[in-house]
Amino acid sequence: MESNTGKDRVAVVILNWNGKKMLEKFLAGVVAHTEPMGTVYVADNASTDDSIDYLRKEFPQVPLVILDRNYGFAEGYNRALKQISASYYLLLNSDVEVTPGWLEPLVRYMDAHPEVAACQPKLLSYFQKDSFEYAGAAGGYLDYLGYPFCRGRVLDTVETDRGQYDDITRIFWATGAALMIRSEDYWSAGGLDGDFFAHMEEIDLCWRLNAMGRKLVCIPDSVAYHWGGGTLPKENPRKTYLNFRNNLLMLYKNLPDKDLKKILWIRMLLDGVAALQFLLKGQWGNFKAVVQAHNAFRDSKPQYKIKRQEVQKRAVCQTLSCVLPQSMVWLYMVRGRKRFSQITANNALKI
């Protein structure tokens, strides 16, 4: 690390890879609205643009953590955070616009609730500022098959923010775009899974925290705006591959023994249906990505058997809060329930 400032109360850490344009657009605001309550760091995943030169020239006060190669989102953060001492880490995407006073509600709540391991702000779209943002919205949940959804976003339906989710509430997972977590909890849960590289790594970490009896919340008094899709566009086959592979790995690691075989079998069957849909639409790249994801999952199972054993040893809760006991996809596709309030209506979503 180029600068050592000792232990911080809050370390806001932006992981960068060839993201100079996003840094030019958003970093000044992050610094202005974070200091002096927190310290902003930039961790660089061996960028090949001139991000580092730009930061050294324009933001000499921002400490840099320079990594020797691109380790991806998950392992990049693990390696960077090992070099930063703070009570709270706040993992922040480089394409997030924060608002004045955004940090104070998060810190105040976490200070007052030691049972809470992590939290997130309300995440809105940078381009449609009255709408929730796809990657996190007002907090994340899972259905019993492991499909993620959010307050304010279910699959492709994104709601307008009318204050309907402005209460502080317990969630299952907090978005990696703006994730605040106690450093002690981060490391006791094992950090992000570096083998995921990117996508779903924050849900996997939050699942482990839930199983350890820790809580997560969304704090809507804090607001941030996410550009979104800055690394891989939605229909990119690489993104499809990572999402399908990582979801299977997450399920294999975290599901209790009583549910593992049944749910994995159902999910792999449903993945086959999704692959067929890609093929019928002429999306050969995404079809191939699903097949490759399943092959990679099978190849990774021996290694992940050890990880699963470690996760299960740490688990103290087999029945988790904030998990929908029905299929969110069925309710959305067949029953026509497109909004979070409709999905969770008459369902035992224990919060």
C-alpha positions in Angstrom: 0.0 0.0 0.0 1.4 3.4 -1.0 0.1 5.2 2.1 -0.4 3.9 5.7 -2.8 5.9 7.8 -3.2 3.5 10.7 -6.5 2.0 11.7 -9.6 3.8 10.3 -13.1 3.8 11.7 -14.5 3.3 8.2 -12.5 2.3 5.2 -14.5 3.0 2.0 -12.7 0.8 -0.6 -13.2 1.1 -4.3 -11.8 -1.8 -6.4 -10.7 -0.5 -9.8 -9.8 -2.3 -13.0 -9.4 0.0 -16.0 -12.0 2.3 -14.6 -10.5 5.7 -15.1 -13.7 7.1 -16.6 -15.7 6.0 -13.6 -13.1 7.4 -11.2 -13.2 10.7 -13.1 -16.9 10.9 -12.8 -17.5 9.7 -9.2 -14.4 9.7 -7.0 -14.5 13.3 -6.1 -18.0 13.1 -4.8 -17.2 10.0 -2.8 -14.2 11.7 -1.2 -16.2 14.9 -0.5 -19.2 13.1 1.1 -17.1 10.5 3.0 -14.4 12.5 4.8 -13.8 13.0 7.7 -16.1 10.2 8.9 -14.3 7.6 6.7 -11.2 7.2 4.6 -11.5 6.4 0.9 -9.1 3.9 -0.6 -8.7 2.7 -4.2 -7.5 -0.8 -4.7 -6.3 -1.4 -8.3 -6.5 -4.8 -10.0 -3.5 -4.3 -12.2 -5.2 -1.8 -14.5 -3.7 -1.3 -18.0 -5.2 2.1 -18.5 -3.7 5.1 -16.8 -5.9 4.9 -13.7 -2.9 4.9 -11.3 -1.2 7.9 -12.9 -4.6 9.8 -12.8 -5.1 8.9 -9.1 -1.6 9.9 -8.1 -2.0 13.3 -9.9 -5.6 14.2 -9.1 -6.1 12.4 -5.7 -2.8 12.2 -3.9 -4.6 12.1 -0.6 -6.3 8.8 -1.5 -4.3 5.8 -0.4 -3.7 3.2 -3.1 -3.5 -0.6 -2.8 -1.9 -1.8 -6.0 -2.3 -5.5 -6.8 0.1 -7.4 -9.1 -2.6 -8.8 -11.4 -6.4 -8.8 -11.9 -7.7 -11.0 -9.2 -11.4 -10.3 -10.0 -13.9 -8.7 -7.6 -13.8 -11.3 -4.9 -10.1 -12.1 -4.5 -9.2 -8.5 -5.4 -11.1 -7.3 -2.3 -9.7 -10.0 -0.1 -6.1 -9.1 -1.0 -6.8 -5.4 -0.7 -8.6 -5.5 2.7 -5.8 -7.6 4.2 -3.7 -4.4 3.8 -6.3 -2.1 5.4 -7.1 -1.8 9.1 -10.6 -0.5 9.9 -13.5 -1.3 12.2 -15.9 -1.2 9.2 -15.2 -1.9 5.5 -17.4 -0.4 2.9 -17.0 -2.1 -0.4 -18.1 0.5 -3.1 -18.2 0.1 -6.8 -16.4 2.7 -8.8 -19.6 3.6 -10.7 -21.6 4.7 -7.6 -22.6 8.3 -6.9 -23.0 8.8 -3.2 -25.1 11.6 -1.6 -24.3 14.1 1.2 -24.5 12.4 4.6 -24.7 8.9 3.1 -22.3 7.4 5.5 -23.7 8.6 8.8 -26.9 6.6 8.9 -25.0 3.4 8.2 -22.4 4.0 10.9 -24.9 5.1 13.4 -27.1 2.0 13.0 -24.2 -0.4 13.0 -22.8 1.2 16.2 -26.1 0.8 17.9 -26.8 -2.8 16.7 -23.8 -5.1 17.3 -25.9 -8.1 16.2 -25.8 -6.7 12.7 -22.8 -7.8 10.6 -23.5 -5.8 7.4 -25.8 -3.3 5.8 -26.4 -1.4 2.6 -27.9 1.9 1.5 -31.0 2.3 -0.7 -29.6 1.8 -4.2 -31.2 3.8 -7.0 -30.5 4.0 -10.7 -28.0 6.7 -11.8 -30.0 7.1 -15.1 -33.5 7.0 -13.6 -33.1 8.5 -10.2 -36.6 7.8 -9.1 -36.2 4.0 -9.8 -34.4 1.3 -7.9 -31.2 -0.1 -9.3 -31.1 -3.7 -10.5 -28.1 -4.8 -8.4 -29.4 -4.4 -4.9 -32.3 -2.0 -4.8 -33.6 -1.8 -1.2 -32.0 -5.1 0.0 -31.8 -8.7 -1.3 -33.5 -12.0 -0.6 -33.5 -15.5 -1.9 -36.2 -18.0 -2.7 -35.8 -21.6 -1.5 -34.1 -22.6 -4.8 -31.5 -20.0 -4.5 -32.8 -17.4 -6.9 -32.1 -13.8 -5.7 -34.5 -10.9 -5.8 -34.8 -7.5 -4.1 -37.2 -5.1 -2.5 -37.8 -3.0 -5.5 -36.5 -5.4 -8.2 -37.8 -8.9 -9.1 -36.1 -10.4 -12.2 -36.5 -7.8 -14.9 -39.2 -5.7 -13.2 -37.7 -2.7 -11.5 -40.0 -0.5 -9.4 -40.2 3.3 -9.1 -39.2 4.5 -5.6 -42.2 6.0 -4.0 -40.9 5.5 -0.4 -42.6 2.1 -0.2 -39.4 0.6 1.1 -38.1 3.4 3.3 -38.2 1.4 6.5 -35.0 -0.2 8.0 -35.5 -3.9 7.6 -33.7 -7.2 7.8 -32.5 -8.6 4.5 -30.8 -11.8 3.4 -28.0 -10.2 1.3 -26.6 -6.8 0.8 -25.4 -5.6 -2.6 -21.7 -5.7 -3.3 -22.1 -2.3 -5.1 -22.2 -0.7 -1.6 -21.7 -3.2 1.1 -20.8 -2.1 4.6 -19.5 -4.9 6.9 -17.7 -5.2 10.2 -14.1 -6.2 9.5 -14.4 -8.8 12.3 -17.4 -10.4 10.6 -15.8 -10.2 7.2 -12.8 -12.3 8.2 -14.7 -14.6 10.6 -17.0 -15.6 7.8 -14.0 -16.3 5.5 -14.2 -13.2 3.3 -15.4 -13.3 -0.3 -14.8 -16.6 -2.1 -12.0 -15.8 -4.5 -12.8 -18.7 -6.8 -16.0 -17.0 -7.7 -14.0 -14.2 -9.4 -17.1 -12.1 -9.8 -20.9 -12.3 -9.5 -22.9 -13.6 -6.6 -19.8 -13.5 -4.3 -21.6 -11.0 -2.0 -24.7 -13.3 -1.7 -22.5 -16.2 -0.8 -20.7 -14.2 1.9 -24.1 -13.0 3.2 -25.4 -16.5 3.3 -22.5 -17.6 5.5 -23.1 -14.6 7.8 -26.8 -15.5 8.1 -25.9 -19.2 8.9 -23.5 -17.9 11.6 -26.5 -16.2 13.3 -25.5 -12.7 12.2 -28.0 -10.1 10.7 -28.0 -7.9 7.7 -30.2 -4.8 7.0 -31.0 -2.2 4.5 -30.9 1.4 5.8 -32.8 3.6 3.3 -31.9 6.9 5.1 -28.6 6.4 3.2 -29.0 6.8 -0.6 -26.6 6.0 -3.4 -27.0 5.9 -7.2 -25.5 3.1 -9.3 -24.5 3.4 -12.9 -24.5 -0.4 -13.3 -23.2 -2.8 -15.9 -19.9 -1.1 -16.0 -17.8 -4.3 -16.2 -19.9 -6.7 -18.3 -23.3 -6.0 -20.1 -26.3 -8.0 -19.0 -26.3 -10.5 -22.0 -22.6 -11.1 -22.1 -21.9 -14.9 -22.2 -19.1 -14.4 -19.6 -21.5 -12.9 -17.2 -24.0 -15.8 -17.9 -21.3 -18.3 -17.2 -20.2 -16.7 -13.9 -23.8 -16.3 -12.7 -24.8 -19.9 -13.5 -21.6 -21.5 -12.2 -21.4 -19.4 -9.1 -25.0 -20.0 -8.2 -24.5 -23.7 -8.2 -21.3 -23.4 -6.2 -23.1 -21.2 -3.7 -25.8 -23.7 -3.2 -23.4 -26.6 -2.9 -21.4 -24.7 -0.2 -24.3 -23.4 1.9 -27.3 -25.6 1.7 -27.8 -27.9 4.7 -27.5 -31.6 4.1 -31.2 -32.2 4.3 -31.9 -29.9 1.3 -28.7 -30.3 -0.8 -29.5 -33.1 -3.3 -33.1 -32.2 -3.9 -32.5 -28.5 -4.5 -29.3 -29.0 -6.6 -31.2 -31.5 -8.8 -34.1 -29.0 -9.4 -31.7 -26.1 -10.1 -29.7 -28.1 -12.6 -32.9 -29.1 -14.3 -34.1 -25.5 -14.4 -30.7 -24.4 -15.8 -31.2 -26.9 -18.6 -34.6 -25.2 -19.4 -32.8 -21.8 -19.4 -30.1 -23.1 -21.7 -32.8 -24.4 -24.1 -34.5 -21.0 -24.1 -31.2 -19.4 -25.0 -30.8 -21.9 -27.9 -34.3 -21.2 -29.2 -33.6 -17.5 -29.2 -30.5 -18.0 -31.2 -28.2 -16.9 -28.3 -25.6 -19.6 -28.9 -23.0 -17.8 -26.7 -25.3 -17.9 -23.7 -26.4 -21.5 -24.3 -22.7 -22.5 -24.5 -22.0 -20.5 -21.3 -24.6 -22.5 -19.3 -23.1 -25.8 -20.5 -19.6 -24.6 -19.6 -20.9 -23.4 -16.2 -22.2 -26.9 -15.4 -19.0 -28.6 -16.5 -17.0 -26.1 -14.3 -19.3 -26.8 -11.4 -18.7 -30.6 -11.7 -15.0 -30.1 -12.0 -15.0 -27.8 -8.9 -16.9 -30.1 -6.6 -13.9 -32.0 -5.1 -12.3 -28.7 -4.1 -15.7 -27.3 -2.9 -16.4 -30.3 -0.8 -13.7 -29.0 1.6 -15.1 -25.5 1.5 -18.6 -26.9 2.2 -17.3 -28.7 5.2 -15.8 -25.5 6.6 -19.0 -23.5 6.0 -21.2 -26.2 7.6 -18.9 -26.3 10.7 -19.4 -22.5 11.2 -23.2 -22.7 10.7 -25.4 -22.3 13.8 -28.7 -21.7 11.9 -30.2 -24.3 9.6 -33.5 -22.4 9.1 -32.7 -19.0 7.8 -34.7 -15.8 7.8 -35.5 -13.8 4.7 -35.8 -16.9 2.4 -39.0 -17.2 0.4 -40.4 -20.8 0.9 -41.8 -20.8 -2.6 -40.4 -20.4 -6.1 -40.0 -16.8 -6.9 -39.7 -17.6 -10.6 -43.0 -19.5 -10.6 -44.8 -16.7 -8.9 -43.3 -14.2 -11.3 -43.6 -16.1 -14.6 -46.8 -18.1 -14.0 -48.7 -16.2 -11.4 -47.9 -12.8 -12.8 -46.6 -11.4 -9.5 -44.0 -8.8 -10.6 -43.3 -6.7 -7.5 -41.7 -7.6 -4.2 -44.9 -6.9 -2.3 -46.8 -9.3 -4.6 -44.1 -12.0 -4.5 -44.1 -11.9 -0.7 -47.8 -11.5 -0.2 -49.3 -14.5 1.7 -45.9 -16.1 1.9 -44.1 -16.9 5.1 -41.1 -14.7 4.4 -39.8 -14.5 7.9 -37.9 -11.2 8.5 
